[in-house]
């Protein structure tokens, strides 16, 4: 029997369910903290073209016989989400077949239609469950079920791991450009320039389906979020203008890092600037003891896939974004 999530009673069971699904334990305190950071009430509206805007969410559960949760699903939109779009997440208890989640997806779709949404999006890992595994949901099986219910694959994001070190060739800097970092730049309003670069280059990224948050929220995530540090934001500049950047985040393993984003303004592409930025970053990071870099690239981003392959990155499983259009 599907019912709404009840904060007063469901937090402990949800924490246990999410802990079983993910790589790290989730606590009740963390769930309460996340909820406290969100607006207390939905504020959904429509734009002049009749598309859903604002923010809101729904949370549904399938309770078990003893206060546990057999499955959980949520759909939401943030204020900066593209008009009409909703994101979603659904998880089931270990050992449960993917079909257990379909009634919850039905509930999400009813809510989405009722509020006038245009699309419901979700992400599903590539890897299949190992034979005999009872951990979580086999996402590949769930993907197949949803494709049979009117969903389509909207993007395929691949993961990769590459080497970092001085054995890599030195970057060849295109004429008229200099390479540096956000920490050492003398460019005017460099963070604003970097936000502009994100906005302009994300439009050409086939894996991007969201809308770039406003400057303050973007800054909190890209620069001040976990692992963010200005000396690991590598820039290419021309006469005080940031025309390319590779943003790298630290991770708990001091010998590794995560490349969060690499972008070059359209007018400066075709000159090997993305390669120069990655090599510039790799040599700098090697001085900090970093030996491997993790990144994700949309499979349709052919130039970046080719560049990472040429730099020695090894490709692994990623995830697919599925979309249901109403």
C-alpha positions as semicolon CSV with decimal commas, in nm:
position;residue;x (nm);y (nm);z (nm)
1;X;0,000;0,000;0,000
2;X;0,165;0,323;-0,115
3;X;0,134;0,624;0,115
4;X;0,299;0,967;0,161
5;X;0,624;0,990;0,354
6;X;0,559;1,082;0,719
7;X;0,852;1,273;0,874
8;X;0,730;1,208;1,226
9;X;0,773;0,832;1,193
10;X;0,964;0,746;0,872
11;X;1,306;0,909;0,921
12;X;1,474;0,606;1,090
13;X;1,342;0,361;0,830
14;X;1,438;0,592;0,543
15;X;1,791;0,634;0,681
16;X;1,826;0,255;0,697
17;X;1,693;0,214;0,342
18;X;1,921;0,481;0,193
19;X;2,221;0,344;0,383
20;X;2,162;0,001;0,228
21;X;2,129;0,157;-0,119
22;X;2,434;0,383;-0,118
23;X;2,805;0,357;-0,050
24;X;2,789;0,546;0,282
25;X;2,563;0,536;0,584
26;X;2,289;0,798;0,610
27;X;2,176;0,917;0,952
28;X;1,845;1,053;1,074
29;X;2,021;1,376;1,171
30;X;2,146;1,419;0,814
31;X;1,797;1,368;0,672
32;X;1,649;1,621;0,912
33;X;1,925;1,869;0,828
34;X;1,862;1,833;0,455
35;X;1,491;1,888;0,499
36;X;1,546;2,188;0,727
37;X;1,750;2,355;0,451
38;X;1,456;2,334;0,207
39;X;1,155;2,568;0,196
40;X;0,879;2,455;0,428
41;X;0,604;2,458;0,166
42;X;0,571;2,405;-0,207
43;X;0,557;2,716;-0,424
44;X;0,471;2,589;-0,771
45;X;0,358;2,823;-1,044
46;X;0,359;2,861;-1,423
47;X;0,544;3,093;-1,655
48;X;0,378;3,301;-1,931
49;X;0,396;2,999;-2,163
50;X;0,210;2,780;-1,915
51;X;0,515;2,575;-1,812
52;X;0,563;2,458;-1,454
53;X;0,799;2,674;-1,249
54;X;0,877;2,732;-0,881
55;X;0,971;2,458;-0,638
56;X;0,805;2,161;-0,472
57;X;0,830;1,788;-0,414
58;X;0,645;1,469;-0,334
59;X;0,770;1,173;-0,127
60;X;0,606;0,831;-0,133
61;X;0,683;0,510;0,055
62;X;0,578;0,148;0,061
63;X;0,579;0,050;0,429
64;X;0,680;-0,293;0,553
65;X;0,508;-0,500;0,820
66;X;0,718;-0,380;1,114
67;X;0,777;-0,008;1,061
68;X;1,044;-0,059;0,795
69;X;1,024;0,072;0,439
70;X;1,023;-0,164;0,142
71;X;1,061;0,121;-0,107
72;X;1,083;0,500;-0,131
73;X;1,041;0,743;-0,419
74;X;1,052;1,120;-0,455
75;X;1,012;1,374;-0,733
76;X;1,104;1,741;-0,704
77;X;1,190;2,061;-0,882
78;X;1,418;2,343;-0,769
79;X;1,362;2,709;-0,866
80;X;1,644;2,696;-1,126
81;X;1,522;2,372;-1,287
82;X;1,415;2,422;-1,653
83;X;1,043;2,501;-1,680
84;X;0,828;2,190;-1,685
85;X;1,097;1,951;-1,555
86;X;1,100;1,733;-1,245
87;X;1,383;1,516;-1,112
88;X;1,319;1,183;-0,939
89;X;1,475;0,912;-0,726
90;X;1,344;0,570;-0,623
91;X;1,505;0,300;-0,410
92;X;1,392;-0,036;-0,279
93;X;1,505;-0,256;0,007
94;X;1,777;-0,519;-0,055
95;X;1,647;-0,829;-0,227
96;X;1,343;-0,661;-0,377
97;X;1,283;-0,699;-0,750
98;X;1,277;-0,377;-0,957
99;X;0,905;-0,427;-1,026
100;X;0,840;-0,331;-0,663
101;X;0,919;0,028;-0,759
102;X;0,669;0,055;-1,044
103;X;0,368;0,145;-0,822
104;X;0,580;0,424;-0,672
105;X;0,667;0,551;-1,020
106;X;0,295;0,546;-1,097
107;X;0,243;0,769;-0,795
108;X;0,518;1,008;-0,904
109;X;0,369;1,029;-1,252
110;X;0,021;1,103;-1,115
111;X;0,165;1,386;-0,906
112;X;0,365;1,516;-1,203
113;X;0,061;1,522;-1,429
114;X;-0,151;1,680;-1,157
115;X;0,081;1,978;-1,114
116;X;0,126;2,026;-1,489
117;X;0,484;1,901;-1,533
118;X;0,615;1,833;-1,883
119;X;0,890;1,583;-1,803
120;X;1,002;1,348;-1,527
121;X;1,376;1,266;-1,521
122;X;1,577;1,005;-1,333
123;X;1,934;0,868;-1,333
124;X;2,020;0,499;-1,340
125;X;2,370;0,344;-1,308
126;X;2,500;0,131;-1,592
127;X;2,634;-0,154;-1,383
128;X;2,424;-0,463;-1,332
129;X;2,385;-0,641;-1,003
130;X;2,622;-0,935;-0,954
131;X;2,467;-1,283;-0,977
132;X;2,310;-1,372;-0,647
133;X;2,340;-1,019;-0,508
134;X;2,066;-0,896;-0,277
135;X;2,203;-0,545;-0,230
136;X;1,963;-0,275;-0,340
137;X;1,791;-0,259;-0,677
138;X;1,932;-0,389;-1,005
139;X;1,911;-0,059;-1,189
140;X;1,966;-0,207;-1,533
141;X;1,654;-0,423;-1,489
142;X;1,460;-0,119;-1,368
143;X;1,579;0,077;-1,671
144;X;1,439;-0,190;-1,899
145;X;1,104;-0,185;-1,722
146;X;1,078;0,193;-1,746
147;X;1,173;0,195;-2,115
148;X;0,876;-0,035;-2,167
149;X;0,652;0,217;-1,989
150;X;0,723;0,515;-2,212
151;X;1,055;0,641;-2,080
152;X;1,347;0,711;-2,316
153;X;1,723;0,745;-2,267
154;X;1,806;1,116;-2,277
155;X;2,179;1,099;-2,201
156;X;2,452;0,848;-2,126
157;X;2,721;0,982;-1,893
158;X;3,042;0,776;-1,882
159;X;3,294;0,769;-1,597
160;X;3,670;0,765;-1,646
161;X;3,991;0,750;-1,443
162;X;4,310;0,905;-1,574
163;X;4,675;0,946;-1,470
164;X;4,817;1,257;-1,308
165;X;5,191;1,323;-1,305
166;X;5,490;1,498;-1,452
167;X;5,535;1,211;-1,699
168;X;5,257;1,371;-1,903
169;X;5,372;1,620;-2,169
170;X;5,390;1,987;-2,084
171;X;5,091;2,189;-2,205
172;X;5,126;2,372;-2,533
173;X;4,968;2,712;-2,476
174;X;4,796;2,864;-2,780
175;X;4,931;3,208;-2,882
176;X;4,782;3,499;-2,692
177;X;4,684;3,294;-2,390
178;X;4,828;3,228;-2,046
179;X;4,748;2,948;-1,804
180;X;4,700;3,003;-1,432
181;X;4,461;2,944;-1,145
182;X;4,169;3,124;-0,991
183;X;4,379;3,178;-0,679
184;X;4,650;3,362;-0,872
185;X;4,455;3,544;-1,139
186;X;4,454;3,921;-1,176
187;X;4,145;3,917;-1,400
188;X;3,861;4,147;-1,299
189;X;3,577;3,972;-1,111
190;X;3,715;3,626;-1,194
191;X;3,438;3,433;-1,021
192;X;3,175;3,621;-1,220
193;X;3,371;3,546;-1,537
194;X;3,386;3,179;-1,444
195;X;3,011;3,171;-1,385
196;X;2,962;3,324;-1,731
197;X;3,190;3,060;-1,883
198;X;2,982;2,783;-1,723
199;X;2,663;2,938;-1,856
200;X;2,794;2,973;-2,212
201;X;2,964;2,635;-2,239
202;X;2,697;2,424;-2,069
203;X;2,464;2,510;-2,355
204;X;2,682;2,296;-2,583
205;X;2,712;2,002;-2,344
206;X;2,485;1,719;-2,465
207;X;2,463;1,578;-2,112
208;X;2,330;1,896;-1,952
209;X;1,957;1,904;-1,887
210;X;1,937;2,151;-1,599
211;X;1,963;2,527;-1,575
212;X;2,267;2,693;-1,420
213;X;2,185;2,827;-1,072
214;X;2,226;3,194;-0,995
215;X;2,574;3,314;-0,907
216;X;2,557;3,267;-0,530
217;X;2,419;2,913;-0,542
218;X;2,658;2,818;-0,823
219;X;2,950;2,957;-0,623
220;X;2,845;2,760;-0,315
221;X;2,844;2,437;-0,515
222;X;3,127;2,479;-0,767
223;X;3,378;2,675;-0,559
224;X;3,286;2,650;-0,191
225;X;3,134;2,301;-0,193
226;X;3,310;1,985;-0,071
227;X;3,660;1,969;-0,216
228;X;3,648;2,312;-0,376
229;X;3,966;2,522;-0,364
230;X;4,065;2,824;-0,579
231;X;4,417;2,697;-0,649
232;X;4,259;2,391;-0,816
233;X;4,053;2,601;-1,055
234;X;4,279;2,614;-1,361
235;X;4,218;2,898;-1,604
236;X;4,316;3,011;-1,951
237;X;4,312;3,387;-1,994
238;X;4,346;3,637;-2,277
239;X;4,401;4,002;-2,183
240;X;4,225;3,959;-1,848
241;X;3,938;3,754;-1,986
242;X;3,886;3,393;-1,871
243;X;3,817;3,195;-2,189
244;X;3,865;2,842;-2,056
245;X;3,875;2,660;-1,725
246;X;3,912;2,319;-1,567
247;X;3,763;2,299;-1,218
248;X;3,904;2,023;-0,995
249;X;3,772;1,915;-0,655
250;X;3,962;1,736;-0,381
251;X;3,827;1,401;-0,256
252;X;3,889;1,215;0,071
253;X;4,171;1,014;-0,091
254;X;4,467;1,259;-0,106
255;X;4,613;1,072;-0,405
256;X;4,300;1,128;-0,612
257;X;4,084;1,418;-0,733
258;X;3,765;1,477;-0,928
259;X;3,751;1,694;-1,240
260;X;3,420;1,869;-1,192
261;X;3,405;2,068;-1,514
262;X;3,614;2,166;-1,815
263;X;3,492;2,425;-2,063
264;X;3,623;2,655;-2,334
265;X;3,432;2,946;-2,483
266;X;3,319;2,872;-2,838
267;X;3,535;3,138;-3,004
268;X;3,849;2,978;-2,854
269;X;3,782;2,616;-2,942
270;X;3,980;2,419;-3,197
271;X;4,317;2,539;-3,067
272;X;4,396;2,259;-2,822
273;X;4,301;2,470;-2,522
274;X;4,106;2,198;-2,337
275;X;4,406;1,966;-2,370
276;X;4,641;2,239;-2,248
277;X;4,419;2,303;-1,945
278;X;4,405;1,936;-1,852
279;X;4,783;1,896;-1,882
280;X;4,837;2,219;-1,688
281;X;4,610;2,085;-1,413
282;X;4,775;1,742;-1,411
283;X;5,127;1,880;-1,361
284;X;5,008;2,116;-1,086
285;X;4,812;1,844;-0,907
286;X;5,109;1,608;-0,918
287;X;5,290;1,855;-0,696
288;X;5,017;1,802;-0,437
289;X;5,064;1,424;-0,439
290;X;4,766;1,353;-0,663
291;X;4,811;1,052;-0,891
292;X;4,468;0,983;-1,042
293;X;4,180;1,198;-1,167
294;X;3,818;1,090;-1,187
295;X;3,572;1,253;-1,425
296;X;3,244;1,203;-1,609
297;X;3,168;1,285;-1,973
298;X;2,849;1,255;-2,176
299;X;2,902;0,989;-2,443
300;X;2,778;1,234;-2,707
301;X;3,052;1,483;-2,620
302;X;3,283;1,330;-2,881
303;X;3,571;1,583;-2,855
304;X;3,601;1,545;-2,477
305;X;3,574;1,165;-2,493
306;X;3,854;1,162;-2,754
307;X;4,069;1,402;-2,550
308;X;4,042;1,201;-2,230
309;X;4,115;0,879;-2,418
310;X;4,427;1,035;-2,570
311;X;4,543;1,141;-2,223
312;X;4,525;0,783;-2,097
313;X;4,187;0,779;-1,923
314;X;4,028;0,437;-1,873
315;X;3,652;0,427;-1,925
316;X;3,419;0,256;-1,680
317;X;3,046;0,231;-1,608
318;X;2,846;0,550;-1,588
319;X;2,477;0,625;-1,576
320;X;2,187;0,690;-1,808
321;X;1,930;0,964;-1,770
322;X;1,578;0,850;-1,848
323;X;1,293;1,089;-1,930
324;X;0,916;1,042;-1,930
325;X;0,734;1,312;-2,126
326;X;0,373;1,401;-2,055
